[in-house]
Amino acid sequence: MADVAGSAAGRRQDLRRRIRAAFFLQIAAIGMATVLGVYGAYFVLEDLLIRRALSEEAAHYLERLQRDPQAALPDTYNMRGYLSPPRAVDPPLPAELQGMSTGFRNVPMAGRTDIVSVSDTPHGRLYLVFAQEQVNRLALFFGFVPLSFVLVAIYLIVWMTYRASKRAVSPVIWLASKVRAWDPKQPTFEDLSPDRLPPDAEGEVEVLAGAMRTFAERNQAFVQRERNFTRDASHELRSPLTVIKIACDVLLGEDGLTPFAERNLQRIRRSARDMEALIESFLILARESDTGLPEEDFLANEVVLEEVENARAGLADRPVVLRVEQRAQLRLHAPPRVFGVVVGNLIRNACQYTERGEVVVTIDAGSIEVADTGIGMAPDELDRVFEPFFRSERASGRSGHGIGLTIVRRLSDRFGWQVSMASEQDRGTRVGLRFPDALHD
């Protein structure tokens, strides 16, 4: 059970890991959003502000030129202007601007990259060169530096939130670790007592711990009552049946019994044997654990032969042949008594509803089939055959309580065995029992 819990814990991330993952995702998301925002702002600054400023500067220079043909070209710390008159043979332009068409572009000049605006005017082609280095410097001082401080502040807030979240869920993690370490058969609920809770466990965690401790105490009391019941019932119910069987055997050994007395003694002995099997089935189902009985490797063929001999007495003098076909050795790892109860119920059920013909038990490497030539069942009856206390109308007058196949289904489900049934009215029934975990040599 502990292995199952451990593997389940491995498949699912605990709260601490999820909080840590959420923290790093937040860090990554904030960093990515910041970088994208800075680059977006940089391109907006370049495309909208600088290019617009260059266009307006060009228009302003033309106005000045119209008012004063000798107006000087723009020449500031960040921007320089050049004018190439129409049809000028050797325009006064830097080599990087020679032959440049109109528009905006980034041009490497003097070891740096500048933004150049080229436009045609009535006085010639105007070149405005803006020092992009200034843009980068402004972006650094008015963008990256303040942004870095903001980022540090955001990261500190996220880190403090992470620490607070981790501290808030630590009692829940502690509680989960205690519950995960519990032995289901004997939980140590004392670990959840108020004096053992961590100092920061309060509120909802304290309520949960108290509720789980109460549940564990009640569960342990239920388990102990179940053990007492199965132990007492096993002794108190089996003892009188053993006395009845021994008394029947002694009486059947006496000479001078009338046929009537012998038939009734046989009936009493069969009923006692059936009741013993039924009690054993109920006790197995009543046990809390999955097995209830020790599991071992065993040869199923031997158990089947034993159950066939037990069921043979139930045929009395009916013309029914009960036989076993052993096509293979079937080896299982399970409680042999549970397997005997399942197979015994199937064989007795087949014998009970077969008036003539045969009941054949076939053993294969991974399965068993019980086939009879009995009264069979209609499709609607077959759909309900595993329901508790269901009995066909045509089964009236026969012994039974309608719980044998229910026990077969419940025990098979508990041990992972697969039950299938096919039946045809007045032709017979086939019940298949497959064992996926059958042992192979």
Secondary structure, DSSP 8 states (H G I E B T S, - for coil): -HHHHHHHHHHS--HHHHHHHHHHHHHHHHHHHHHHHHHHHHHHIIIIIIHHHHHHHHHHHHHHHHH-TT----B-SSEEEEEE-TT-SS-S--GGGTT--SEEEEEEETTEEEEEEEEEETTEEEEEEE-HHHHHHHHIIIIIHHHHHHHHHHHHHHHHHHHHHHHHHHHHHHHHHHHHT--TTS--GGGGSGGGS-TT--THHHHHHHHHHHHHHHHHHHHHHHHHHHHHHHHHHHHHHHHHHHHHHHHHTSTT--HHHHHHHHHHHHHHHHHHHHHHHHHHHHSSSS-SS--EEEEHHHHHHHHHHHHHGGGTT-SEEEEEEE-S--EEEE-HHHHHHHHHHHHHHHHHT-SSEEEEEEE-SSEEEEEE-S----HHHHHTTTSTT---GGGTTS---S-HHHHHHHHHHHHT-EEEEEEETTTEEEEEEE-TT-B--
